[in-house]
Amino acid sequence: MSNQPARPAAAAAAATTTRTETASGGWLARLAAPLARLSTSRFNLRAGLVSDASISIVLLAGGFMLHGPLTHALAIVGCGLFAFSLVEYAVHRWLFHGNTGPFEAGHRRHHEQPQGYDALPFFLPPTAMAALAGVLSLVMPAYAALLLAGSVAAGYAAYGWSHVAIHVFRFRNPLLRRWAAAHHIHHYHPEHNFGVTSPLWDVLLRTRHASAARRIAR
């Protein structure tokens, strides 16, 4: 039996698939373009700082209004902050300093222009934190879900504010100067000092930068 009649049909199907993929790609490109412009604007950076802090306050306030024993509530907040410190380290080390992808590209621009405005679209992190609270509420009491998500959101807000402050201000306090210096060192030694708000995981995972003198002393 000849296969000739099937060829036009196969070609038509392939053309239809190509047109569908092209249309889909065009739609995504039209959506991505304004988001890319927004993510490098001063407005987006400032709106993000405000919205990140706001969602953390809202979630934590709701959790404390509904909370059970106060010690239990404070323990949940501590767990959330601890969890975020690991997330901050892991995302910075393995996602922002990964080999490919939009996160790596955006972070590379930040290393090239530390005082630029590259940031996620301001509405995405608060939306993700609210969604996290909703998912957590399916497996734990509502107050615990709000407190846990709120503390993670507070950690993220602290990260954002800290990162901006490190690149904008020149601190006089010796402790703050040392804290900020750790991140400035990261810009010259990107394989070290991934923690911004805390050096905890750099110390535990041995990525804390050590001066040549300290390395020799070891």
Residue, then its C-alpha position, 0 to 999 in steps of 0.5 A: m500500500s502506498n504511503q503517498p496520501a498520508r504525506p500531505a496530511a502529516a505535513a498539514a499536521a506539522a504546520t498546524t503544530t508549528r503555528t500553534e507553538t509560534a502563537s503560544g511563543g508569541w503570547l508568552a513573549r508579549l507577556a514576558a516583555p512588560l514583566a522584564r521591563l517592570s522587573t528592572s524599574r525603580f518603581n518595582l524595587r520600591a513597591g516590592l520592598v513595601s509589598d514584601a513587608s506588608i504581606s509578612i505583617v498581615l500574615l503574622a498579625g492574622g496568625f497571632m490573632l488566632h494563635g494557641p499557646l504563645t510559646h507555640a506561636l513563637a516557636i513556629v515563627g522561629c522555625g519559619l525564620f530558620a527555614f527561610s535562612l536555608v532557602e535564602y542560601a540554597v536559592h542564592r547558591w544553586l539557582f542564582h549562581g546556576n549555569t543557565g536560566p533567567f534567575e542566573a541571568g538576572h543575578r549576573r546583571h546584579h553582580e555587574q551593576p550592584q546598584g541596579y533595580d533587578a528584582l522579581p515583579f513586585f506582586l509575585p512574592p506576596t502572591a506566593m506567600a499568600a498561596l503558601a499560607g493557603v497550602l499550609s492551612l490544608v495540613m495544619p491549623a490556620y493560625a500555624a499556617l499563617l504564622l509559618a508563612g508569615s515568618v517565611a515572608a518576614g525572612y524574605a522581606a528582611y533579605g530584600w531590605s538588607h540587600v538594598a541597605i548593604h548596597v546603598f548605605r555605608f555603615r559606621n557601626p563596626l558590626l554592621r560594617r562587618w555584616a555588609a562587608a561579607h556580601h561585598i566580598h561575595h561580589y568579588h568571590p562569588e563562590h563564597n558568602f551566599g548568605v545575605t541576612s545571616p552567615l549561618w549556612d556559609v559557616l555550616l557548609r564551609t562557603r564562608h570566605a576566609s582571608a589568605a592569612r586566616r587560610i594559612a593559619r588553619 
